[in-house]
Amino acid sequence: MPTRVAERDLVIDLRDPPRPAPAETHPRRNTDFVLLVALNALNLLDALLTYLVTSAGLAVEGNPLVGWMTLPGKVVFVAALSFVLWKLRPRALWIPVVGYSAVVAYTIAGALWLSP
């Protein structure tokens, strides 16, 4: 009889419903997702402001990469890279968020200063 109990412990009953995995509610993951959304929102805002300023003739695009891949291509490129960064090193998203904040502030300040 004891051997039978030991054998039964090794058998997995497939009729039992699987146990749910514990919910992942780590606050850091929520912050990382907010950083991803903020980075892409700043990227879109930068693209919009760049389009408005360049189409008004107040400035020219200074990034040769954007001239090669166009503005929508830049938005898609940054979105793809930010997603990869979010998957691999989500805490590192702080760096481009701060950088894009500075770029957007610079573009707004330049547009206000240069506008007639």
N, C-alpha and C positions, 0 to 999 in steps of 0.2 A: 504494500500500500504506500509506503513513503516514496518509493521510486515513481509511482504513478503521479503523485502530487508534484514531484520535481519536473516530470515530463510535461505536465499540464501548464506549469509556470512558463515554460519556454514557447508555448503555442500562442500565436496572436490570433485572436478571434476577429475576423474581418467583418463580422456582423455588427460589432460595436461601432458607434459613430466616432470619428476621430476627435481627439481633444482639441479644443481651440487653443491656438497659440496665445500667449499673454499679449495684451494690447501694448503697442509701442507708443507710449505717451511721454517720451522723453522731451523735456522743454527745449533742449538744444536743437532737436530736429525741427521744431516749429520755428525757432529763430533762424535756422539755416534756410528754411523755405521762404521766410519773409525776406531774407537777404537776396535770394534768387529772384523773387518777384520785384524787389526794389531795384536790383541791378538792371533787369530787363525793362522796367518802367523808365528808369533814367536813360537807358539806351534809346528807347523810343522818343523820349522827350528831346534828347540830344539830336536825333535824326530830324525831328520835326523843326526844332529851332534852326538847325543847320540849313534845312531846306528853305525856311522862311527868310533867313538872313542872306543866303546866296541868291535866291530868286529876286529879292528886293535890290540886289546889287550893292549891299552894304559891305559884303565880305566875299572872299573866295575860299573854297575848300582847301585847307592846308594839308590834309592827309592824302598822300598819293595813293594809298591802298584803297581809300573810298572812291577816288577817281577811277581806279581800275575796276572795282567790283560793284560800283554804284551804291547808293544809299540803302535801298532795300536789301542788297546783298550783305552790307555791313550789319544790318539789324539781324538778319538770319545767322550770320557768322558769329556774332557776339552771343546770341541766344544759344547756339549750339555749344560754344565753348563754355559758357556759364553753366549749362546743364552738365557737361562733363566735369567741370570743377566742383559743382554741387555734389556729384556722385563720388568723386575721389577725395576731395579735401574741402568739405563744406565750410569750415571755419575760415578758409582763405578767401571767401567771397567778400569779406570786409574790405580787402584791398581795392578791388575794382569798384566797389560801391562808393568808397571815399573818393577814388579817382574820378569817377563819372560825376559825382556831386560837384567836384571842383570844375570839371569841364562844363557842366551845365551852368554853373554860376558864372563862369568866365564868358560863356556865350551870351547869357542874359545881360551881364554888365556891358559887354561890348556892343550889343544891339541897342541898349538904352543910351550909351554914350555916343554911338555913331549915328543914331537916327536924328533926322532934322527936327 
